[in-house]
Amino acid sequence: MRILFLTPAPDYRESWDWAFVPQSQPLIARGAEVATVPWSDAGELGGYDLILPLICWGYHLRYCEWLAFLDRLELERLPVVNPPALLRWNSDKAYLEQLGKNGVSTVPSIVAASCSGDDLQRARRQFKRDEIVVKPPVSAGAFGTHRLGPTDDLPADLLGQRVIIQPMVDSVVAKGEYSLVLFDGIFSHAVVKRPKPGDFRVQPHLGGITERCDAPAGGEALAKAALAAAPTHATYARIDMVEGADGSLMIMEMELIEPALFLAEAPHGTDAFVTAILSAAQRPCK
């Protein structure tokens, strides 16, 4: 079985071995032949039993190119998991607003088409919260994410841009952000990500700490409800969620493109990962 991992563009500066190795080595151990190619320079992609975009980090920096690449994958009917339609839907965080409207408990989100100070004030009134978070709808790793106090203006890099506005969720700092990992819709494992002191961003490259944990009460059901609202089946998924002020869980993000699956922190999830991927490779491409 030949499996291709799509990896970052050559000019992407962050290391990705820490995610690739725990994902690729178990597949190799089960007899798969694993190859890699930058998604931005993919060339001929025929001859593979499965193509995994699990390490295609940095797509948000070349978004038009990324969308064209997804069109190509779809047009050529290549065996991609997760499928291009799901990758396209998950690329833009406007899906959070859609989830909320469909009754899935989600961090309240407003999509502002051309953001201004008036949008911030409207969001503060709607959320009944003076402190808000503003981010690009296409981003990763907290790229372009800003925490704004009651008198803070919109940062220059987001002025007039399309953005997502959310209330600041205090539990991110107090308790952390939970990530639940599911394979073929079945819960595998969970971690909690906590920011460094004085920050609200939980990403490791920003000083955040990740630890294995049990899924919070109600977390598995919420993750499955979010996946049920997605446009098609997800072979792999990481659902990030936080506690609201009343203790209820809310979806922060659904990571269906290139999530860190935290197999190093939760090695017991490796068998479920390998089984899901090898099963997907044996299914006919739709």
Salt bridges, closest charged atoms under 4 A:
ASP11 OD1 - ARG62 NH1 3.28
GLU33 OE2 - ARG2 NE 3.60
GLU65 OE1 - ARG62 NE 2.97
ASP71 OD1 - ARG88 NH2 3.03
GLU74 OE1 - ARG88 NH2 2.92
GLU76 OE2 - ARG72 NE 3.03
ASP92 OD2 - ARG162 NH1 2.76
ASP119 OD1 - ARG122 NH2 3.47
GLU131 OE2 - ARG147 NE 2.60
ASP157 OD2 - HIS146 NE2 3.31
ASP170 OD1 - ARG129 NH2 2.54
GLU177 OE2 - LYS193 NZ 3.07
ASP184 OD1 - HIS233 NE2 2.81
ASP199 OD2 - ARG201 NH2 3.08
GLU211 OE1 - ARG194 NH1 2.75
GLU220 OE2 - LYS224 NZ 3.09
ASP240 OD2 - LYS193 NZ 3.43
ASP240 OD2 - ARG238 NH2 2.81
GLU243 OE1 - LYS175 NZ 2.86
GLU255 OE2 - ARG238 NH2 3.85
